[in-house]
Amino acid sequence: MWFSKSQEEAIAEFNTKQVSGLTLQEAQARLAKYGENKLKGKPKKGLIALFFAQLQDMLIYVLLGAAVITVYIGEYVDAVIILLVVILNAVIGVVQEYKAEKAIEALQEMTTPRSLVRRDGEVKEIHSEELVPGDIVILDAGRYVPADLRLIESANLKIEESSLTGESVPSEKNAADLHEDPKTPIGDKTNMAFMSTLVTYGRGEGVVVATAMDTEIGRIATILDEDIEEMTPLQKRLDELGKALGFLAIGICVLIFVIALFQNRDLFEMFITAISLAVAAIPEGLPAIVAIVLALGVTRMSKINAIVKKLPAVESLGSVNIICSDKTGTLTQNKMTVVKLYTLGNEKDVPTEVTDLEASPDEQELIKSFVLCSDATYENGESTGDPTEVALVVLGEKYNLGRKTLHAGYKRVSENPFDSDRKLMSTLNREEHAFRVHTKGAIDNILMLSKYALVNGQAVPLTEEMKATYLKIAEKMSDNALRVLGTAFKNTDTVVSPAEMERDLTVVGLVGMIDPPRLEVKDSIAEAKNAGITPVMITGDHKNTAVAIAKELGIATSLEQSITGAELDELTEEEFVSRISQYRVFARVSPEHKVKIVKAYQAHGNVVSMTGDGVNDAPSLKNADIGVAMGITGTDVSKGASDMILTDDNFTTIVHAIEEGRNIYNNIKKSVIFLLSCNLGEVIAIFFSVLFYWPVPLMATQLLWINLITDTLPAIALGVDPGDKDVMKKKPRNPKEGFFAKGAGFRAVLGGTLIGALTLAAFYFGLREYGYSLSSKNIPEAVLTYARTMAFVVLAGSQLFFSLAMRHSTKSIFQIGLFSNRFLILAIIIGFMLQLMVISVPFLASAFKVQMLSAADWGLVLLFSLVPLILKELSKLFMRDAEAEHIEK
């Protein structure tokens, strides 16, 4: 019952200290004792369960039934082959699922919430799973509570506890409260903070009293497991396509069986052939291949600092044509440095590298207010907190007004935390015999709340002329791309409420700080523009500052391309939507404006990516097609609402992620078109041979074997293709564009027809070698075996070679590099080795009813196999010429 114990008792009971926290050694010992701080999820499926899940398919049941029948009639070899194919297919499915699951688990590991803790006397950010009882945790707005805490300090702290209590209104917390009643409801435990609840306001500190399943949520949550198995829109479309093709294939198979019935063929042989063709024709592996390509793709994206939380985001990335980006930290280096100081009548440059500087009395008051009204820390070159506040603390260090010294001498009593609407933060600190309020924020807001100005150590009435001077200096700094921050104070004899803090202030002055643009961002913006993507800057800074940076980066060309939040509010929704395309910079905007901006762009059919890091950014991140949260400065709320997290908070990473997203989508498309072409080739070869009463060119077991080879390794290898280097020279994909748009469907049909026709041609040449034709009757078994071997090798070989041509729709394999996809080359080599093994190893040749081919035969089948690749490459030549003519026109 920690709620009935005082802060001191809770700290003492865990043998910890508020000022220094646990030592690293003690934390590690406790982690070994109590275990990781995470709730138990439902157990993952084992490999055996995954294996049997692969067999739960109607066609597999039919195949197993066919195997039983073949055993009954004594065709043991066929039965063994059918069973081996089924088992191999299931094993490959298990490997695919296992890899995809592991990739997703790795991504979940990367998105584990982090916590601020005090260890060894320093504030550190660690994975929440590493928390142990006795840790001192620091809470601030936008962060999830990582464990059950007994609060030991609180300042206007409010926590949203609806996950536990059902109350949507945030609960006010007070560390000093005590609750003697052991039956105190959770919602009334005002001195406690519980795991998985959300800090919405203020700040606080607490000692961890329970972790993992010992927490309140752990007691009521028996299962916490995200539904990661939900299919993406692309997978759903392909699943529907697979079902449609399945019904079509089954219809063709029934038709084949009916035709065979009228032709008095061997019904059992045709029954097995029809079933095998159905299994071969239905691309049941599509969803699995798409899942593994997506999972491997997002794992690859995580290596370039983009963590995709939701797989559908990969599909949307390829269609993004508007990137709305924050300025600070994303377009800039996020290393704010104060370079200008101003107190009334005195402007001073601040050296960037020099320390031990001297300041006038007014400047000392300016710096003192800034440092005391900051939550950031800076020690031994390491910092925590908001970069702007870090810059202010570093400024204090330069003038020998260090944070530790000031915070120890002027203890904080209360505060009014920063609010994006007020654009201010205030603290109440104890002075020698009284109190002083320190306020920092937007200089125009400070001037509105100020009654006096500090001049030569004296508070004098603030005149309109003085206000104009301050604003003129602020505008001058903004024009030079500096971020301006003002500060003020107020003396008081008593503790005042947060609402009373920001009244009748004495303005001290302002500082100008710069956050230089990231060196690589200018090139990334040019790349985005070439790719048909419009970059847009959104910032809380002044218009002049924002436009200066935007011009330098190539986002905007003039001041007319910018608009402020205040100007935006003056426009009606219709006016704003009609004018949205002319703006490139949105300055002095609040998070609420971001939602308007997103909706206005979307109203024109744009696909919008939006970045954000604060609590109030969550609505705009959810409304955007791709919500991008900052991994370093972002709050847990923004990360939770986003589709993608940038681990380096860099704009360039967004552009790289879009490029990767485009390539992933294209790779999936390649795999799908390739699979459909192969399956169609098999259907054509069998259907026409039955329709025209020709001998069947392929046995059931041969069909299953080819399907196993070509539907797995080459398809997956295409799915992990290195991608097109010129993909960012094309316009974004229209999200309404069908999967078979731009001739993709036609190419699949053409490829399949070609493969099927060549298979029949190889079968015909095999028969003709012995003087028989397709219409001959009573063909000897030895001749059929030879002809079927020719067809068997050509069908597999043409599909394997054709996979090379599928790598790009217009570029030749030599332009993209014949060996640039080593996985595909390896898949083709393995495919041919397996084919060679089947026809050359006697017992396998006997089982599959094939024979070894001569050198001349191999030359012929390889020539046939290369035809689809050669014709595809020739067609690309004409397509490139047509494209060149189109560009010239």
Protein Blocks (a to p, Z undefined) as FASTA:
>chain_A
ZZlpcfklmmmmnopafklopafklmmmmmmmnopadddddddddfklmmmmmmmcfklm
mmmmmmmmmmmnopamlmmmmmmmmmmmmmmmmmmmmmmmmmmmmmmmmmpccddddeeh
iacdddfklpcehiacdddehiacfbdcddfbdehiacdfklmnopabdcdddfkbccfb
lklcfklmmkbccehiacfehcdddddfbgcjlmmklmmmmbdcddfkbccfklmmmmmm
mmmmmmmmmmmmmmmmmmmmmnopafklmmmmmmmmmmmmpcfklmmmmmmmmmmmmmmm
mmnopacfblklmmmmmmocbdcddfehplmnoiacdfbdcdehiacdddfkbghiacdf
klmmmmmmmmmmccbdceehiaedjfklmmmmmmmmmnopafklmmmmmccfbdcdddfk
lopacdddddfklccdddeddfklmmmmpcbdceehiacdddfklmmmmmmmmmmmmmno
pacddddddddfbdcdfklmmgoiacfbdcdddddddfklmmmmmmmmmnopacddddfb
dfklmmmmmmmnomambfklgccfklmmmpcfklmmmmmmmpcbdghiafklmmmmmmmm
mmnopacddddfbfklmmmmmmpmbdcddfklpcfklmmmpmbdcfklpaklmmmmmmmm
mmmmmmmmmmmmmmmmmmmmmmmmmmmmmmnopacfbdfklmmmmmmmmmmmmmmmmmmg
gbjfklmmcccddfklcfkgghlmmmmmmmmmmmmmmmmmmmmmmmmmnopafkbghiaf
klmmmmmmmmmmmmmmmmmmmmmmmmpmkbcfklnopklpmmlmmmmmmmmmmmmmmmmm
mklmmmnopadddfklmmmmmmmmmmmmmmmmmmmmmmmmmmmmmmmZZ
